[in-house]
Amino acid sequence: MASPVLALSGGVLAERVNQKRYVVQGGQLVGAINVFVIATLLVTDLLRFEHLLVSAAISSGAMAVLMPAQQALIPEIVASAA
C-alpha cells in the first residue's frame, strides 16, 4: 500500500529536482545497498524471513521513487539529442 503514496511523492520529487539523474542514482544506490545487505546476511547464515519482508518494502519504496524520475528524465535526454 505504500507504493502508490511513494509513487506520488516520487513524481513530485522528480518534477521539483533539476538534476533528476541524482534521484535515479540515489534510487539505484538504495537498491544496491539492499541487495548487498541481503547477500551478506545470506552468506553469514543470519538471513530470516523478516529480513526479506523489510528488504521487499525498501525495494518497493525505492522503485516507487525511482520510476517517476526515470520517466521524467527521458524527455530531457531526447530534447538534448535533437
C-alpha positions in Angstrom: 0.0 0.0 0.0 3.0 2.3 0.4 3.9 2.2 -3.3 1.1 4.5 -4.5 1.8 7.0 -1.8 5.6 6.9 -2.5 5.0 7.0 -6.3 3.1 10.3 -5.8 5.8 11.7 -3.7 8.4 10.4 -6.2 6.6 12.1 -9.0 6.6 15.4 -7.1 10.3 14.9 -6.3 11.1 14.1 -9.9 9.4 17.3 -11.1 11.0 19.6 -8.4 14.6 18.4 -8.7 16.6 20.0 -11.5 19.1 17.1 -11.6 16.8 14.1 -12.0 19.8 11.8 -12.5 20.7 12.2 -8.8 17.2 10.9 -7.9 17.8 8.0 -10.2 21.3 7.3 -8.9 20.0 7.5 -5.3 17.3 5.0 -6.0 19.7 2.6 -7.6 22.1 3.1 -4.7 19.4 2.2 -2.2 18.7 -0.9 -4.3 22.4 -1.9 -4.4 22.8 -1.5 -0.7 19.6 -3.5 -0.1 21.0 -6.4 -2.2 24.4 -6.2 -0.5 22.8 -6.4 2.9 20.7 -9.4 1.9 23.7 -11.2 0.4 25.7 -10.5 3.5 23.0 -11.9 5.7 22.7 -14.9 3.5 26.4 -15.7 3.4 26.7 -15.3 7.2 23.7 -17.6 7.7 21.8 -14.9 9.6 19.0 -14.3 7.0 15.5 -14.6 8.3 12.1 -14.2 6.7 11.6 -10.8 8.4 14.7 -9.5 6.7 13.2 -10.4 3.3 10.0 -8.6 4.2 11.9 -5.5 5.1 14.0 -5.8 2.0 10.9 -6.0 -0.2 9.5 -2.9 1.4 12.7 -1.0 0.9 13.0 -2.2 -2.7 9.4 -1.3 -3.4 9.8 2.2 -1.9 13.0 2.8 -3.8 11.3 1.7 -7.1 8.3 3.9 -6.4 10.5 6.9 -6.2 12.9 5.9 -8.9 10.4 5.1 -11.7 8.8 8.6 -12.0 12.3 10.2 -12.0 13.4 7.8 -14.8 10.3 8.6 -16.8 10.8 12.4 -16.3 14.4 12.0 -17.5 13.5 10.7 -20.9 12.2 14.0 -22.4 15.4 15.7 -21.3 17.6 13.1 -23.0 15.6 13.2 -26.2 15.4 17.0 -26.3 19.2 17.3 -25.8 19.9 14.7 -28.5 17.7 16.5 -31.1 
